[in-house]
Amino acid sequence: MTDGTIFMNRELSWLKFNERVLEEAESVRTPFCERLSFASIYQSNLDEFFMVRVGSLVDQDDVTPKLRENKTHMTPREQLDAIMPVVRELNARKDAIYTQLMEQVEQLGVRLVDFRKIGRQESEMLERYFDAQIRPLISPIIVGRRQPFPFLRNKDIYAVVVLTRKNGKRKLGIIPCTSGVFPRLIEIPGREKTFMLAEELILHFIPKVFEGYTVKAKSLLRVTRNADIDADALYEEDIDYREFMVSLIKRRKRLEPVRLELSRELDGDIVDTLCEYMEVPREYVFRSNTPLDLSFLFQIQDILRQKEELFYTRRIPQRSPMLDSSAPILAQVAKGDKLLSYPYESMRPFLQMLQEAANDDSVVSIKMTLYRVAKHSKVVEALIEAAENGKDVLVLVELKARFDEENNIEWSRRLEKAGCNVIYGLNGYKVHSKLCLITRREGERTAYYTQIGTGNYNEKTARLYTDLSLMTADEEIGRQAAEVFNALAMDETVTEAEHLLVAPHCLQNRILAMIDGEIAHAQAGEPAYIGVKINSLTDKTIISRLIDASCAGVKIDLVVRGICCLLAGVPGKTENIRVISVVGRFLEHSRIYIFGTRERAKMYIGSADFMTRNTLRRVEVAAPIRDEAIRERLFDMFALLLSDNVQAREMRADGTYIRRAPLEGEEARSAQEILYQQAYDRAAGRE
């Protein structure tokens, strides 16, 4: 797992993160219905892990099998071999947790049953329901010479059955069970709040579908397909890029399977046959004791919605005391920097600023990068209104935002139709920055209003993810933001940046220089400190420099929600490094970089994690925090996360994470709950 006791493999570290998600489903400290959410999130996380990370390793194993990753030096095959047993262990734990959860669901008056748990009369009613409501809508297939094995769609559920006739010949029958026509949860007639999953109903009555055959074995089946496809490698310059991405999405849906899940035990030769048809190695087959898709748990939540004690306390994003919504936002930003902290504070002031700019005769242009936006985006609507009002609107829509491509393609068409100048990113680089620049003529001068964020311009996730949004009229920052947009419009990247950190050329090197600065302070016998909050840490160059800093005596605090390839607390190497992961009600998504002790620190917020893909292969932007009040607020926020003893886990030197708990006599401190309460207090003038 490790090399030289200081590195952890990226994929195994990610699995440890998903284990922390699963712990939230297991923990009795989590409100019951929220535990259902975490169980479903664990599964959807794992789906994406197989589609992207396992898919990538499978591709590497086919093309470059001797390639070794740069930290633990594992080959693709070695990584795959290490991943599979860990996934099986986690899934066994998930199965046990699910069983416990459903027992408690039943105690709350909601039952999910199968045919072993219902009587004859109910079974007969379900049979009539099947004959009338489901059987006419399903499309059975028998695999044979004239009917090849069908294409199975990614993450859909199928019933697979082994059939024989009197001649003894064996055939496979397949029925799709995922449908938008009939419900997934079917209520048992006459039994309120008692349900059966549609796929279980289909599987039970499958002999009625394949009349004339004897059913020898049956199971539900779900396939996960590779989603790792390199758009830049396949793109040809003479093709319209947006239409190319449309075709690429269709192509991705048909990539090879990387996982096969079964709900029942099947004979080995049958499993081998399925693997042969789908070209799935046997080691990628998983047997599950839980439903193959747990998304129905959200429907059970809805049934229990009236029981407020089963959910997190209702919280609403509060107004920021830094901004007055009854006055123009641009004028307030002109007087001093403003910071919004989501989800604790509302996104409305930023949306209001965009709306003002769209209708302000003095505003010349609005430029913005869009990576992931809401399905019904007020941000995009404001940009469209600005263009229709004659503003110069430049929007970079990143069409390579994985799994959001279709949404982005549709928005790009609407923006273009409204008269916006739409560009689609750079060859070889994703544009992941969260950057907005409003240019305004104010008398004889040109004024810049710049917004730099850590999260997407997405109203939905702004209520679910912790993120930061800086709005500033700082002229130096505005001019550099303009340089970033000019470079993007010219299909280029910024090569020099004095004030902003701008990847791919002016972020990693600046981070390294600031680490070196703290090493120099430590070597001079002065207090030295680095504090970083990010989603993931995989960049070996940065990791190695952090290790150097630790060895020099620099105290380092890392709040890393997900992947962390650095092992903390290793004597003589990383003993001055502490790694904390906070997994709780809200997804920790903000990025904060602090270099130096509190009185002299350089502080930034930005869009980049410390991953090589962010620091060297994406366009990312981080902005300095210069306003003293905002700096103090972020210092306090960072310290609060470090002190969390409810949702925080601390890494040990062997890479395991231990969940913190209040010591005897110590007050429980959940950083997210405290930050929300502080937002309520500030909005009410109590702070």
N, C-alpha and C positions, 0 to 999 in steps of 0.2 A: 504493500500500500504506500509506503513512504520510501524516500531516498535520502540517506544521510540524516534521517529523523527530523527533517525540517519541512518536507513537502508532502502534500497529499494529492492524490489523483483527482482531477477536476470532476469526473463523473461520479466517483465514490463520495466526494464531498457533496455533490448535489443530492445524492440519495440520502445523505445524513440530514440535509435540509428538509427533504420530503418526510423523513422520519419525524422531524420536529412538527411538521404540519399534522401528521398522524397522531402525535402526542396530544394535540389539541382536541382531536376527536375522542381520545381516550380519557382525558382529564376531567374529573368530576368538578373541577374549579371552573370549567367552561360551561356556560348555560346550555341546557340540554339540546335545544333545537339548533344552537350554533355548532354543537358537536356533529350534528348531521351534515352541516355545511362543510366542516373540515374533512369529514370522511369522503364527501364527493369531490372536494378540492384535491385531496390526496390522489384520487383516481385520475382526475383530469390532468393534474400535474404529470403523473406517470405516463399518461397517454402522450403528452407532448414530448416528454423525455425520450420515449421510444421513437416517435416520429422524427425528432430532430437529432438528438445526440446518438442514440443507438443507430439510427439510419446513417449518420455521418461515419460512424465507426465501421459499419458494414461496408460502406462504399470504400473507405480506406483499406479495409482488409482485402477487398477485391483488387484494388488498383495499386496500392503501395503497402503491402503487408509487412514490410520491414521497417516502415516509418515508426519512429519512437517519439512519444510526446516528451516535451523538454524538461519536465520536472521529476517525474518518477520513472521515465525512460521505458514505459510500457508500450508494447506494440498494440495495434488495434485489436488483435485476437486476444491478447492478454487482458486488455481492458474489458472486452466482451465477456470473457470467462470469469472475470472478477465481478462484473455487474450482475449476472444472472442469479447466482445464489443469494446475493443480498436482496434482490427483488423478491425472490421466493420467500425469504424470511419476513420481509416487510408485508407481503401479501397475506401470509399466514396470520400475522398480527392484525392486519386489517380485517380478515375474516372473523377473527375472535371479537374484535371491537364491534363490528357490524351486528353480530349475533346479540351482543349485550345491548346495543342501542335499540334493536328491534323489539327485544323483550320489554324494554322500558316504553317504547312507543305503544305497545299493546296495553300496558298498564295505564296509559293516558287515553285509552279508548279508541285507538286506531290500530287496525290489524291488517297485516299483509300475509295472506295465506297461500297455500298450495293445495293440491287435491288430497293430501294426507290430513288436512285440518278442517275439511268440510264434510257435510253429510250427503247422503244420496240425493235428497230433494234439491239441495243447492247445486250439486253436480249436474243434475238434469236441467236446471234453469240455465246454468252456464253453457251446457251443450246447445240448448236452443238459441242462446245469445250468439254462440260461435257460428252456428249454422246460418243465422239471419244477418249478423252484423260483421263478421270477420271472414268467413270462408269465401263469400263472393268477391272479396277485395284482395285476396292473396294470390300470388303467382308461383305455384309449385314447379319445380324442375327436377327431372330425373336425368342424371348424368349417364350418357351412353354414346354410342358411335355417332349418332345424328345430333346429339345435344352435348356439346363440350361443357366442361366445368365452367360455371358462370363466373363473371367478374364480381367479386365481393367488395362492396364499398367500404371505405375506411370508417371504422368505429360503428358500423351498423351491426345489428344483431340478426343472426340467421338460425333457423332450426335445421339441423342436419340429421338425417335418419338413414340407417342401413336397412335395406329392403331385400327380401328374397321372394322368389316364386317357387312353384313345385319342382322346377328343373334344378333348383339349388343355386342358380346364378345370383350373385350378389350385386346390388346396385346402390348408388347413393342418391338420396332425395334431398333437395334443399328448398327451404321456404324463407323468403325475406320476412322479418318480423318488425322491422322499423318502418313505421308508416305515419304520415301526417294525417291520415284519414280516420283511423280509429285510435282511441286513447291508449296511452301506455298503462295507466292505472285503471283497471276495470272494476267498478263497484259490484260486489256480490248482491244480486237481487234480494231485497228483503232484509239485508243486514247492513245497517247504516255504518259508515266509516270502516267497512271491511272490503279489502281490495285484493285483486290478483293482477300480477303483471301480464300484459298481453302475450309476451313471448312464452310464458309458462302455459297459458291457455292453449296457444297454438301447438306447443310441443305435446301437450297431453292428448289433444284430439287429432294428432297428425295421422293416425291410422285411417281416419275418415277421409282424409285428403288422398291418400295413396291406396285406394280400394283395390283389392286383387293382389296385394302384396302382404307379406308378413314382416312386421317390424322386428328386427333383431337387436337394434341398439339405436339410441337417439341422444342428442345433446344440443344445447345452444352453443353458438359459435360466434366469436367476434374477432375481426382481424384489424390490426393496426398497420398502416402503411408508412413507408419511408416518405418523409416530407423534405428531405435535404436535397435541394436542387439549386445549382449555382446559376443565377440569372445572368450575371456578367459574362460567364464563360460561354454561354449559349447565344448571347445577343449578337445580331449582325447589324451593322450601322445603317444599312439601307432599309431596315424594317421600322415601322412606327413603334416606338418603345411601349406605349400604352397597350396597343393591340398585341404586341409580343408578350407582355405580362399576362394578358387575358388568356392567351394560348398556353402560357407556362403554368397557370393555375390549373387548367384542364389536364395538362400533362402530369402535374404533381399528384392529382387525384388517382392516377393509375400506376404510380410507382410500386415497386415490389413490397410485399409484406415483410415486417420485421418482428411481428409477434402474432401468435394465435392463442386465443383464450377459449377454454371449453368449460361448460357448466357441469358436465357429467364425465365419469370415467368411461373411456372407450378402449376397446382392445387395441393393443399396440400396432397390429397390422392396419387397423382402420386409421389410427392417427398417422401412421406412415403414409397411407394413401392420401390423406388430406394434405400432409406436408409436401408430398410429391406433386399434387395438383397445383398447389399454391407456391411451390418452390421455397418453402420455409424450413430451415434446419430444425431438427427435432428439439434441440436445446432451447428454441424460442417458443415452445409450446407451454402454456401455463394452465393449470386446472384451478378453477375458482369456486369457492363455496358460497360466494355472494353473487348477487345479480351482476351481470357483465357491464352494466351501465348504471351508476348510482345517481344519475341526475334526477331521478324521480323523488329523491329525498327532499328536494326543494318543494315538491308538491305536498309532501307530508307536512313540511313546515307550514305551508299556507293553511292547511286544515287546522293546525294547532295555533294559528296566529293570535287568536283571542287570549291565549294564556301568556300574558306578558312576562311572567316570571321565568318562562322557558327561553327567553331571548335576552340579548344584551339590552341594557337600558337605552331607551330611544335617545339619540343625539342628533342635533341639527347644526350644520355649520353656522357659526356665529358671524356677526359683522365685525370687521376689524376696526379697533379704535384709532388706527393710523389713518383711516379714510372716512370721509363723510359722504355717504351716497346721495345726499341732497345737493351737493355742490359738484362742479365739474372735476373729474378725476385728473385730467391732464394738468390742470392748474395746481392741484395739490401735489402731484409728482414734481412739478417744476420747483416747488418750495423745498423738497427734500425727498430722499429715497424712501420707498414704502415696501414692506414685506408682507406677503400673504402666506399663511401656513395652513395647508389643506391636510385633512378634512375639517380641522378645528375651526378654520375661518372660511367664509364663503368665497367662491370664485367670482361672485357678482361684480365686485369693483373692477376686475380685469375685463369682464365682458362689457361693463359700462364704458370703460375706457375705449374699447374697440368701437362700440356703438357711437360714442362721441366723435371719434376720429373719422368714422364713416360719413358723418353729417357736418363736419367742421370745414367751413370754406377755406380756412387757413392751412388745413392738412394737405400736403402735396402728395404723399405716398404712404402706403402701408406695405411692409415686407414681412413675410412670416414663413417659418418652416413647420410643416405638418407631418407628424409621424403616425400617431393613432388618434383619431377623433371619434366622437360619439356618433351613433347612428342618426340622431337628429341634432346636428351640431349648430349651436347658436354662434360659435366662433366662425364657422364657414358662412353662415347667413350674414354675419356682420361684414365679412370680406366681400361677399357678393353685393351687398348694399353699397359698400364703398365704391366698388367698380361701377355700379350702375349710377352712382352720383358723380362719376367722372374722375375719381381718384386713380392714381397709378398704383395698381395692386399687383405685387409680385408674390406668388405663392410657390414654394418648393414642396411638392407632395411626394413623399417617399413611397414609391410603389413597391418597394422591397420590404416593407414592414410585415414580417412574417405573420400569416393568418389574418391580416387586415388588408390584404391587397385589394380584394374585391370592393370593400367599403371605400378605400382610397381612390380606386379607379372611378367609381361612381361620383364621388365628390369632385375629383379633378375635372370630369366632364361638365359638371354644373358650374364650377368656377370658370372654366374656359368659356362656356356659353354666356356667362354674365359679363365677360370682357376682362377677366383677370389674366395676367400673364403667368401661365403655369409652366413650371419646369419640373423634371422628374429625378433630380439627384445626379450623382456623378458616376462615371464609369469606374468600377472598382471600389467605390466607397458608398456606404449608407450614410445618409444625412440624418443623424439621430439628435441633433441639437434642438433645444426648445427656445427659439429666438424670435422675437417680434420687434420690429423697428418702425416707429411712426415718425415721419419727417414733417415738420411744420414751419411755415414762414411766419416769423414774428418780427414785424417791422423790417429792419435791414438785415437781420440775422436768420440763419437756419438753425432751428432747434431740433434736437433728437430726443425722443422718448423711447427708451429701450426696456423691454421685458426679457429677462433671462430666467428660465425655470429649470426645475429638476424633473418635472413630470409632463405628460402629454397635455395638449389642449383639448381635454376631454371632460365634459361636465359630469359624466357618470363616475369615472375613476377618481375625480377630485373629491368625491364623497367617500371613497373606499381606500384610497392610497394616501400615505403621508408624503406630502411634497411641499416644496418651497417655491415662491414666485417673487422675484425682485423686480420692482418697477423704478426706473431711475431716469433723471434728465441729465446725468453726468455726460458732459460733452465728449470726454475722452472715450468713454465706453460706447457712446453713440457712434462716433466716427469709426471705431474699430468694428462695430456691428455692421456699419455700412460697407466696410471693406470685405467682411465675410460674405454679405449678400452680393456684392459686385463680383467677387471671385466665383461664387456659385453660378451666377448668371453667365459667366464666361467659361463654365465647365472646368473651373480650376479650384485649387485649395489655397488658403492663406498660408504663406511661408514665414511670416513674421507677425508677432502680436505682442505689444508691450504691456497692455493692461489686461486683456482677456486671456484665458487659456483656451487655445483653439486646436483641437486635434484635426488632422493626424500629425502635424509638424510642430505644433507649439503647445503641447500639453504634457506628454510624457517627459520630455527633456526639462520642462519647467518644474514638474513635480520632483524629478531627481535632483535638480539644483536646490530646491527648498529642503529636501531631505539632507543633502550635503551641508546646507547651512546649519541645520540642527546638530549634525555630527560635529561641525566646527565649534559650536557653542559648548557641546559636551566635552570635547577635547580640551577646551580652554578652562574647564572646571566650572562652567556656568550651567544653570538649569536649562534643560532642553526638552522639548515636548512635541509630539505629533499626535493629532487626533483626526481620525478619518471615519466618516459614515458613508457606506456604499452598499450596493446590493451584492456584489461579487468581487473577489480578489483572485485573479489568475495570472496577471502580467508578471512573468518571472523576473524581468529587469527591475521592476519596482519592488517586488518581493525581496530580491537579493539586496537591494539598497536598504530596505527596512531592516533586514537582518544585520547589515553593517552598522546601522544606526543603533540597534539594540546592543550590539557588542561594544559600541562606543559609549553606552550608558544613557542613550536617549530614551525617555519614557514614552511608550507608544500605546495608545488606546485605539482599537479598531472595532467599530460597530458594523458587522457584516451580516446581513440577513441570510444570504444564501451560500453560494460556493465560496470556500476559503481554502486555497491551496497552501497556505502558510500554517505551520503548526506553531502554536504559541506556547510559551513557558518552557521551552527546551533548555535545560541548563547549559550555560556557556554560549548559547546561540540566540535564542529568542526569549530569554528569561525576563527581558524588560518589555515584552509585548503581551498585551491582554486582548483577547478576541471575545466579543459579546455578540450574540444573535438574539434579536427580539422578534418573536413570532406571536402575533396576537390578533385582536379584532380587525385592525387595519393593516394593510400590506405596507411595510416599511420600504419606502421608495426614494426618499430624499437623499441627496448626496451633499456632504459637507466636508471640506478639507481645511484642516487647521495646522499651521506650521509655526511653532513658537509658543512660548508661555503666554498667558492671558494678556499681559501688559504690552507685548510686542508682536503678537501673532499676525501672520498673514492668513486671511480667511477667505475661502471661496465657496460658492455653491454652483452646481452645474449638472449637466446631463450624463456625465461619463462615470461609469464604474472603472475600477482598475483592472480591466481585462484587456488583453492585447487587441481584441476586436474593437474595443472602444478607443484605446489610446493611439492605435496605429492604422486602423482600417475603417474608421468612421469619422464623420465631421461632427465634433462635439464642441460645446462651448461652456466654459465656466467663467463666472464673473467675480471680481473682488468685492468683499463686503467692507465698505468704508464708513458707513454711518455708525456712530458709536452705540446708539441705542439698539440698532439691529444686531450689531456684533454681540452686545451683552445678552440679548435675547437668545441668540444661537449658542453662545457659550453655555447658558443655563439649560437650554434644551438638550445639548450634547451631554452635559453632566447628569441630567435627569435620566437619560437613556442608560448611562453607565451605572446608575444606582438602582435601576429596575430590579426588583426581587420577586416579581410575579410572572412576567412574560419573558424574561431574559434567560438565556442559557449561556454558560461560560465554557469556552473550549479548554480541554486539558491537553497536556503535552502529547498524548497518544492519539489526539484527534477526536476523542469522544466529547460530547457536550453534556454538561450537568445543569439541570434546571435549577435556578436559584429559588430559594424560599426564604421568607422572613425568619431571622434568627429569633430566639426567645426574647420577648420584650421589644422586638423591632417592629416598626410600623410597615405594613404592606405598601409597596410603591409600584404601581403600574404606570409607566411613563405615559402611555397613551391615554389612560383615564385621567391622569393628573393634567395633562396638556389640554384635554377637552374641558375639564372643569375650570382651568385657568382662562380658556377662551370665553366661557360663560361669564366668569367673574369680570373679565375685562369689558365685555360687551355691556354688562350691567353697571359698569363703573365702580365695581367693588375692589379693583386692584390698582 
